[in-house]
């Protein structure tokens, strides 16, 4: 594959429907595919997106998923 195998993932989170995304987690390896957000406000909507990283750098970001806490 171009750029080699995935080495890890980056997780971005934004609060609300218009909040700015910020990097909240970088996995230690490609085999770690879970993330648990903490300190969220019950009933608030949060948006998430992820990207994969390989030795060429960060790839395109995923589509956005919205989840209510």
N, C-alpha and C positions, 0 to 999 in steps of 0.2 A: 504494500500500500504506500501511497505517496507520503513521505515523512515518517514512515515506520509505524510501529505499533503505538497505540495509546499508552501513555505513561501515567496519566492521572486525569482527574476531572476538576473543574471549577464550578462552584454553585453561587449564583447571584440571587439576591432577594430584594424586593421593594415592598414597602408598606402602602396599602391603599391602592386605588386605581391609577393614581398619577404620581406615586412616589418614585424617586430616583433609585435605580438598581445599584447595589453595592456588592462587592465580593464578600461572601460570608463564610466560605469554606473551600479549602483545596484538599482533595483526597491525597493520602500518602501513596496510593498506587491505583492502577486501573482496576484492580479486583474489588476495590471498595466502592460500592455504588449506592450507599445509603447516606442520608443526612437527616438529623433531627433538629429542627429549629426550636429554640427555647426562648422564654421571656416574651412570648407573643401576647397580644391583647385579645381576650376572648371576643368573638364576633367580628373582629377586624378581618378584612381580606388582605392576603399577602400574595404577591406574584413571584414566581420562581422561573429561572432559566439556567441551563447548564451549558458548558462547553467542554470539549475534550482537548487534551494537550499531548503533543508528542515532541520529539526532539527538534522539530522545526518551529514549535511554538503552539499558540492557542488557535484552535479551529473555530469555525463559525458557531454562533450561539444557537441553542435549540429554540423552538417556539416557546412562548410563555404559557405557564400553567398558573391559574389563579385558585387559591385555596383559602377557605375561611378557617380561622383558628377556633 
